[in-house]
Amino acid sequence: MKKNLKSILVLILVLAFVLSACTTPGQQTTAAPATTAGPTETQAPPAEPKVLRGRLAAEPASLDTQAGQDVNASQVRSLIYDPIIRNHNFEFIPGGAETWEVSADGLVYTFHMRKDAKWSDGQPLTAHDYVYGAIRLIDPTPPAPNGSMAFYGFVLKNGEAFNKGEVTDPTMVGVKALDDYTVEYTLEKPYPYFLDYVSSNLFNPNRKDFTEKYGVEFATSTDKLIGNGPFVLVEWKPEDRFIFEKNENYWNKDAIKLDRIELYVIGDGNTAILMFQNGELDYADIPKDLIPAMDGLGRAIYTTSGTTMWMEFNLDSTSPAAKFLANANFRKAIGHAIDRELFIKAALNDGSIPALSYVPKAMVTNGELWGEKFNNEFYPKTADLVKAEEYLAKALEELGVARADIPTIKYLTDDRPDRRLMGEIIQDMLFTNLGLNLDITLVQSRQRWDMMTAGDYDIVFAGIASSNPDPIGYLTRLTSENGLNDTRYASAEYDALIAASDSEVDPEKRAELLYEALVRLMDEGPLVPVYNAGGAWAKRDDLINIFKGGIRSPDPDFIFADFAE
């Protein structure tokens, strides 16, 4: 039945594409109005407003800019707010600030704001608004949200201490307004990726008088929300639509070509792609089952992302498999027994690529792609059975056991059809290639996180999506004291390399330290990378200056989008 439905959907797409080829997507044809007899003057018709129509996959968790960082909220906030600088298509461009400089020791960042920037109600935007936003990010007391991303503010001097109540005076935190148009951030130690932080939603400005007027109701409706960005939210129907209009008070309004943006909450990707083909949306992600059909129609645009999925090993397991999981050569045997290309073809077929390293090759360090700067291939794309057997033999020798002594290994994953299929593919590969037995446990995502935190697993299928292109977002996760290090991996040498990279001001030396840490990590193998997530999308042919994929937030980025003449 599922195959029949899929075939019907593909047929509908093909027919829709053929029909839409006869008209311009998003345009309607209406009869011309009747004209009266007599002489007329030739007048240029008024320009049609430029309206971009897109999709949100779900209702944003919150539009409070310091509350969190879910992808749908980030999309909306990027339109409403202007960060102090903006990361546009992997380039830092002016936002609220015209210029900025960094001290020689990498500890102090000074931003010089433009004096023509305003809030959407016409009030001037000042340095104090950015200071208030940063303090609010880490403020532990209501009505400040103290959201899950408050730790981003810990890079500021006394930021973590303020959040924990150890410092109570906000003027002791490393963010100050030197005057109405100069903001100074002082860090706990050099963080070369700090510009990525301040260009994100989390460090957006917040106007104290407006925010405190509404308290916990702030940002819960259009009349309780104010921004300084290129667009104003004029209509918000929860679980339905978000309508934006160009902000005439925006300092850079002449660079904004769209007059209106309409984002519709559409949970089902199949619905969204059909709406695109019907001219009701101007761009849409393509569900993986439909990528071959859309590719055949010449409509698929392929992308990769900063998401890496891997097999994570519990190095402190108490199960019968504990001593095997704790052995680096055993883990590397498993890593070489996985055929990543076959896995992607069987489970995904959506533009994803084999992950040969913990750090994706699309990450950026010192202005260079990680995968071009360093050798980032620690595992093969297809199974290398010779090496897999070599590593397994080493492991058995080190442990003083025979292959028959290897117990069944518990494999934890989400209770979703795609994750079940992925688990079964890995289960089959490890049995066929190494004779290992996996027992798959399916649980809801929230329960999986709880079990990972509790250490209640042998191997878990997990991963992260990074909105920060710096490799540190991946590498710091596996330091000994990091709360997200569910592998229980602990290496004083690895921790020292990460600590050294944090304090290294020279970007080239820092990159070398990060790579040295990665080499150690991959050699000791607390996890086995499987794939870097990819996908495909489609857009109107005349839609330009819209960017998707890679490691970006928001995704897509269409602040400067336009429709070509």
N, C-alpha and C positions, 0 to 999 in steps of 0.2 A: 504493500500500500504506500509506504514512504517513497519507494522508487517511482510509483505512478505519479504521486503528487509532485515530486521533483521534476519529472519529465514534463508535466503540465505547466509548471512554473517556468521552466526553460523555454517551452513553446510560447508562452505568454510574453516572455522577455523578447524573444526574437520578433514576434509580431509587433510588439510595442515599438521596438527599435526601427522596424521597417516603416511603420506608420509615422513615427516621430521624425524620420528622415525627410518627410515631406514638409515639415514645419520647423520653425525654430523652437527649441524647448523653452517652456515658460511663457510663450507668447500666444495670445488668442486672436482670432480673426473675427471682427464684427462688421456688420454692414455700415457703409458710410451714411451719414445723415443726409436727408434730402436738402437740396439747396434751393434758395428762392431765385426767381428770375431777375435779371438786371445785372448791372455792372458790379464787380467785386474787386477788392484789393487783394493781391497775393500777400499772405502773411506766413511767416515760418511757424509751424505748429510748436506748441510748448514741448520742451524736452520731457520725455518719459522718465519718471523717477527710476533710479537704479536700485532694484530690490534683490537681495540675495536670500535664497530660501535653503535652509539646511536642517540637520537633525541633531538632537541630543538623544543619546541612547537611554537616558533615565533622568528623572527629576533631580536637579542638583541637591546635594545634602544640605547646603547652606550657602547663601550669598554673602554672609558675613566674611569679609576677606581674610580675617585672622582665625577663622574657625576650623579650617581644614583644607584639603587639597584634592578632592575627588575631581576626576577629569571633566565631568560635566559642569561643575561649579567653576573650574578654572576657565573653561570656554566662555562662560557668561561674564565672569569678572574681568577677563582680558578686554572685553568691550567697554565695560563701565568705568574701569580704573586705568590710570596711567602710572606705572611704576616709576621710580626715580630714573631708571634707564630701562630700555626695552630690549629684550633678546628677540630680534626679528630675523628669522631664517639663519640662525647661528651667528649673528653679528650683533654686537651691542650698539644700539643707537640711542640718541638722546630721548628722554622721556620728560619727567618733571625737571630734570637737571639738564643744562646745556653742556657743561663740561665737568670733568672730575679728575682727580689725581690720587695716587697712592704713595704713601711714604716709603722711603728707601728700605725700611725694615719690614714692610708689608703689614704693619699693624693699624695704620690710620688711613681711612678712605674719606676724602673730602669732596662733596658734591656742591656745585654752584648752580643754583636753580635759576630758571628763567623767570622774569618778572611779569610776563604776560599770561602766565598759566592761571586758570580759574576753575572753580568748581562748577558743576552744571547749572547751579542757580545764580552764577555770576560773581560769587564771592571769591576773593583772591586765594590762591593756593600758596601756602607758605611752608617754610622748613619745619615749623612746629607740627604740621599735619603728618609729616613723615616720621617725626620723632614719636608722636602719639601713637601712630600705627605700630611702630616697632615695639614700644613698651607694652601696648595692648596685646601683642602676640605672646608675650611671656608673662603677663600679669596673671597671677594665680587666683585673684579674687573676682567674684561676679560683680557686674555683668560681663566682664571680659570673658571670652569663650574658653581660654586655656585649652585650646584644641589639641588634637593629637600631633600637630606639627609644631608645637611650641618649642621643641628642641632645636629647630632651625635658629632660634634666637639665642641659643647657648653659645654661638660663636662670638657674641658681643661680650665685652668685658663685664663681668658680674651678671651676665644674662642668666646663667643657670642658678646662681646664688639667689637672684631676685625671684625666679620662678619657684624656688624651694623655700622662700621665706627667710633665708639666711641674711639677705640684704633687703631692707624695706623701703629705702629711699630711692625712687626711680632716677634721681639725678646722678646716682652712683653707677648707673648702667652706661655702657659705652655707646650711647647715641645722644647727640646734643645738637641744638640749633645755635650756631655761633652768632647768627643774626637771622632776620626774617627770611633770608634767601641762601643760607649756607648750612648744610647738614654735615656733621662729622660723626663717622662711625669708628669706634676704637675696638679692636678685637682682642680676645684672650691670647691668641697667638696667630701667626700668619696663616691665613686660609686663602690660597690662590684662587679658589672657586667662589669667593665671596660675591663677585659680580653676578654670578648665576643666582645667588640667593636674593640679592636686592632687586633683581629683575623679575623675580617671581611674584605671584599674587600675595604671598604671605607678608611681604614688607611694604605693601601698598599703603598710601596715606589714608588717614582716617580723621574726620573733622570732629573734634571733641564736643562742641556744642550740639551738633546734630546727633551724634551717636548717643550721648548721655541723655538727650531729650527722650529717646525711645527705650533706652535700657535694653532689656532682654528682647524687646520687640524690634530692635534695630535690624534692618535688612530682611524683614519678613513680608514686605509688600512694596509696591513701587513708590508709595508716598512716604515710606520709612527708609528710603534708600537714596543715597546721593553719591555721585562719582565725579571724577575729573578726567575721564577717558574720552575716546573718540565718539562714543555712542551713549544714548540715554535709554534706559529701560522704560518704555511707555505702557506696556501691557504685559501682565504676567498672570496666566491661568495655570495654576499648578497641575502637573501631570498632563499638560496639553500644549502650551506654547509660551514663547518669550519673544516679544516684539520690541525692536530697538529702532530709534531714529537718530540721525546724525546730530551730534552735540555742536550747536552753533557757537558755544563758548570754548570749544577745544582749541588750544593754541596752534595746532597743526591741522586745522580743519580743511585747508586747501589741498592737503595730500590725501584726504579721505574721499574716495570717489563714490562710495555707496551712500545712498540716501536712507536706506532702510534695510534691516536684517530681520528675518523671521526664522526663528529656530523652533522646530516642532519636536515634542517629546514622543519618540517612536521607538518602542522597545524591540520590535521585531525587525531584524535586518532585511528580511524578505519583503516586508511591506515597504520599507524605505527605498529599496532598489526599484521596486515597481513604480513607486511614486516618482522616482527620478526618470524612469523611462516614459512615464506619462506626462512629463513636463511639470510636475508639481514640486519637485526639488531640483536644485541646481547642481548638487553633488551628493554622493552617497557612497558609503562603504559597500563592498560587494561580499555577500555571504560566501563562505568558502565553496559550498556546493555549486554555486553559480559562476565561480571564477572562470572555469573552462568555457562556458557559453559566452560570457561577456568578453573573454579574451578572443574568442572566435569572431566576435562582432567588432573587434578592434577598439573596445571601450575600456579595457582593464589597464589601470596604472598601478604598477607594483611598488610596494614600499617595504622597508624593514623598520624595526623599532628598537628601543633600548631594553626590551623585555627578553630575559634569558630564563629558560626553564631547564631544570636539572634534577638529578637524583641526589638527594641529600642524605648523608649517612650519620647515624647517631653513634658517635664515638664513645659514648658512656652508657650504652645499652645494658640492660640487665637480663636480656633474653638469652636463650641458648646460643644464639649467633654472635654474641657480644665480641668474643676474641677475634672472630673473622672480620667483623665490621671495623674493628680498631686497627686492622693491619693495612698499611698503605698499599702494599702490593696486591692484596685481595681486591681493594677498591679499584686499582688501576686495571686489574684483569677484567672487571666488570665494564669499566670505561672503554676498553678496547674491543669488547664483545658486542657492543651496540652498533648496529648499522644505522647511522643517523639519516642517511639519504633515503633508505627504505622506510624508516620510521615516518619521516615527513610525507613521503608519497602515500603511505598507507593510512596515516592518521590525520593529515592536515591538507596537503596539496593546495596551499593557500599563499605561496610566496615566502613562507618561512625558510630559513637556511640552517644547515648544521652548525651547532655551537661547538667549537673546538677548544674553547677556553672559557673560563669563568667570566672574564671581562669581554663584552662584545667588541668586535673590531670597529664598530661605528662610534665608539667613545673618542673623545678628543682630549689631547694633552699638549700644552704649549703650542696651540694652533695647528696641530697635526692629528690626523686620524690615527688612533691607536693601532689599528691593524696594518697600517702602512709604515708606521715608525718602528714597530717591534714585530718579531716573529710571534704570532698569536695562535699558532696551531700546536696544541698539546695532545690532541686526540685526532684520529682519522675520521674522514667523512663516512667511510664504509668500514665494516668490522675488519679488524686485523686479528685473525684467529691465531696466528703464530705468536704474536706478542701477548695476546690474551692468555694463551697457555703458558708462556714463559713467566708472566707475572703470577699466575695461579700456582705454578710449581714453586716459585720463590716463596710465596705466602705459606704454602703447605709445609715447606721445609722449615721456615722460621717458626711456625706454630707446632711443628712436630706431630702432624696429623696426616691422615690419608684423605683423598677426595671423598670417600664414602662417609667420612665423619662430619662433612658440612651439613648442618641442619637446614630445615626450611626457614627461609628469611621472610619476615613480615614486611609487606609493601603497602604503604598508606597513601591514599589519594582521594580526591574529591568524588562525591557521588553524583557525577555528571556523565552523560553518555560518552562525550569525547574523552574525558579522563579515564573512564573505564576502558575504552578502546586502547588508549595509550598504554595503560597498565598491562593489558593483555598482550600487546605487541612486545613490550619489554620482557614480560614473563616468558613469552615464547622464544625470544632471542636468547635469553640467558639460559634457558633449558636446552635449546638446540646447540648453542655454541660453547657452553661451559658445563652443562649438566646440572645447573643450579635450579633449585625449586623456590618459587616465590608464592606466598600466600597473600592475595590482594584483599585489603580492607578498604571499603568505601564508606566515607562519612561526609557529612555536610561541611562546607568550607570553614565555617566558624569552629566546628568541632575539631577539624584538622589543625587549625591554628592552636587550639587549646592543647591538643595532644603533642604537637611539636614543642610547645613551651614546657610541657610537663616531661618531655623526653620519652613519651609513650609510643615509640616506633622503632623500627630497624632502619628502613629506608623510606623516605617520603618524597613524593614528586612535588616540587615547589619551584619558586622563582620570584624575581622581582622585576618591576617596571621602573626604570629610572627616567626622571624628567631633567636630570642634571647630567650633562655630557662628560663630566669629569670622572675618571675611573675610581676616585676615592669613594664614591657612593657605594660601589660594589665591595671594594677591598676593606674598608673600615668595618663592614658588617661581620667580618670573621675574626676580629680582634677578640682577645680573651674575655674582656669585660662588656662587650657589646650585648645588649639585651636581645638582639635579633639573631644572635649566634646560637641557633638551635642544634648545631652539630656537636657542640661541646668541644670543638677544636680549640686547643690552647697551645700557643707557641711563643715563648719569650722573644725569640729571634724575629718572628713575623711581627709581633707587636712593636718591637724596636724599630723595624723598617718603616712601619706606618707612622709611628711617632716622629721619626726623623723626617719623613716626607712632609708632615704637618708643619714643621718648623723651618723647612728649607725654602729660602726666598728665591733662589735661582731656579727658574722653571725647568731648565734642562736637567739639572741635577735631581730635582724633585721627580721628574718623569722616570729617570733611571732607578731611583729608589722604589717607586711604585712597581716598576717592571720586575725588579729583583724580588719584591714581596710576592708578586704574582707567580714567578717561577717557583719559589719555595712552596707557595700554596698548592700549585698544581702537582708538584712532586710529592707532597704529603697527602694530597687528594682527599679532603673531607667531603668533596662532592664531585659528581660527574656531570658535566654539561651535556645537554641533549640537543636543544634547538634555540635559535633566536627567532622570536615571533615576527612574522611578516603578514602581509595582507595585500589587498588590492582595492582600489576605489575608482569611481568614474565621475566625470564632471562635464558640464556643458563645454562645447568646443570654444566658445567665445569668452569663457570665464578665465581671467588671467590674474596673476599675482596672488594665488592661493597655494599654500604649501602644506604638505602632509608627509608624515613618516619621519624616520630618523628619531632623534631624541629631542623632543621639543614639547613645550607646554606654553600655550594651548596647542592642540592638534585636532583640527587644522588651524593654521594661522592665516586669517583672511582680513586682517586690519586694513591692508592697503589693496584689497581685491577690487577688480573692475571688470566691466564687460567691454570687450574690444568692439570698436565700431565696425 
